[in-house]
Amino acid sequence: MFDAAFVSLSNFLMGLLAGRPGKRTRTGNRHPGIAPWSLYPTTDGRVLISAGSQSHWLRLCELMERPDLAGRFDTQGARLAAVDEIDKLNALEEWVRN
């Protein structure tokens, strides 16, 4: 069981071992290096939505009919820096509820 738990920490542990500065905080269902990556409520539960690459993000914006978001958060770094803002826009939450 230790090896499974250790592997599941890889994203967090690598940041720690690489000496990334900053206080470590709880992130809930978010991913530390990918945005968006979270659970969003639907009419019958929750769904995990993530955009791990630029092409995924562009496709997600297209599916949500939100091209304005594609241009505004055009890199993974920009999305990570604005993850709270992206969630506050409720674009994903509104889309999965419909």
Secondary structure, DSSP 4 states (H G I P E B T S, - for coil): -HHHHHHHTHHHHHHHHTT--S-----TT--SS-SSEEEEEETTEEEEEE--SHHHHHHHHHHHT-HHHHHHT-SHHHHHHTHHHHHHTTHHHHHHH-
